[in-house]
Amino acid sequence: MVLSVSALAPFNVKVGMDFSGEFTFEEEPVSISADIKNGFTIAGEYVVPYSDEIDFGIGLAYQFARSFDEVGANEDATFSFVPIYGVAKYNIEQFYVLGQLGYNMFNTSEEFTGDLKTEGGLYYGVGGGIKIAENIFAEILYSANNGKLTDDVDELKVNNSQISAMVGFSF
């Protein structure tokens, strides 16, 4: 029985645009925010139907490197995240709402971090979508990536939040 359920589970591939969001640096009690440039994401998900309305699965995304959208910002100072997450969907006819929760790896260019080390952190996302055709869908997703920049003495928490518009294909 497990084989038949797994054989029916779709694999989703999606690509999308991450709209300009906010990148926050926080070291208690100071918090500094900066706007970031638009970016792109590619993702894959394996989803298993639990019931007619509910699906569960796992996903992996790559958020392409982007930089700050501030006057005088160094274009070579880039960052990216790679979230690995669980996903839950609630289907309502051709529409659905979804939630994602997991861990993301935090990557930066040397111009961004210098001698600081990067650490990943919590990833989460909430959104909704519509099934356009049998194997084609579109989504809007709000997501947040967390991480840290550290050296031998200090720890700087980082958060990147954004809204993404995704188009995908199920097979």
N, C-alpha and C positions, 0 to 999 in steps of 0.2 A: 504493500500500500504506500509506503514512503516513496518508492521509486515513481509511482504514478503521480503523486503530488509534486515531487521535484521536477518531473518532466513537464508539468504544466506551468511551472513558475517562470515568469518572464524575466529576461535580462534587459534592463533599460540603459540606453546610452543617451546622454544629453549634453548639449553645449549651450552656453549662454553668455550674456553680458552682465558684468557686475557694475552697477552704477556707482558713481562717486559716493563714497561713504565717509566714515569718520575713523581715524586712527588715534587712539588715546594712549599716552604714556602716563603711568601713575607710580609715584613713589611717595608714600604717606608723608605729609598730608597734601602734597602737591599733585595736581592732575593737569596735563597739557593735551589739547586735542588739535589735530591737523586734518584738513581735507585731503583725500586721496583721489588719484585719477581713476577713470573707468578702467575696467579690466575684463578678462575673459576666464571662464571656467569650463572644464570638461569633466564629466562624471560618469560613472557606471554603477548600477545598482542591480542586485539580485533580490527579487521580491517573491515571497511565497504567500498565496492566498490563505487566510485563516478562516474566513467565512465569506459570504457574498458581499459584505460591506467593508471588511477589515483585511488589510495586507500587512505583513511584516517582512523586513529584509535588512540587508546590509549594503553599504555603499562606500565608494572611494572617489574622492574628487581631487582635482588639481587646479588650484587658483593661480593662474599665470602671474609672473612677477609684475608688480606695479610700483609706482613712485608717488611722491606727495604732489599735490596740486597747489602748492604755495609759491608765491613770487620768490625767486631766488633759490628754490629747492634744487638740490643736486639730482639730476636726472639718473645718475648712476647708483644712487642710494635706493635700492629696490628691496622688496620683501614679497614673499609668497607663503601660502599655507597649503597643506595637504591633509584634509580631513578624512578620517576613517570613522564611519558612523553607523548606527542602527537607524532604521526608518520605519515609521508606522503611518499607514494611510487609512483614512475613512472615506469610502466611496459613496457618493450620492448621485446615482444615475451616471451621467457623463462627467460630473464634477467630483473633485475630491479635495480633502484637506490633509495636510501631512505635517509630521514632526520628525526632526532628526536630532540625535544626541550621540556624541562621541568625543574623540580625541583628535587634535590636529597637530601636525608637525609644523614648525615655524622655521622658515628659511629666509636668509637675508644675504645681500651682497656685502662684500668687505667694506664698501663705502658707507653702508648703513650702520654696521655694528662696530667696525674697527676691531678692537681686542675683546669685545664683549662676546659671551657665549649665548646661544639661543636655546630655549627650551620650549616645547609645545605646551598645550593645555586644552582646556575644555572647548568643545565645539558644539553649537546648537543652532537649529534653524526651524522656522515655522512658515507655512505657506499654503498655497492652494494651487490647483491645476484643473485643466479641462482636457478631456479626451477628444481630440479633433477628428480622428479617424480611428479605425481599429488598432493601428499600431503607431499612431502619432499623437503626441500630447504637448501641451504648453504649461509652464509653471511660473508663478511669481513666488519668490522665497526671500524672507528676511533671515539673515544668518549673522552669527557673531563668532569670531575666532579669538582665542585667548592664548597668551604665551608669556615668556619672560626673557629679559636680557639680564645677564649676570656677569659679575667679575668676582674676585676673591672677597670683596667687601659688601658690595651693594647688589640689590635686586630691583629691577625695574619691570613692573607688570605692563603688558601691552594688550590692547583690545582693538580689533578691527571689526566694525559692523557695516553691513551693506545690504542693499536690495538687489536681487538678481532676477533677470527674465531669462527663462530657459526654454528650449525646444528639444524634444526628445523622440526617440524611436524605440519601440518595444519589439523584442523578438524572442 
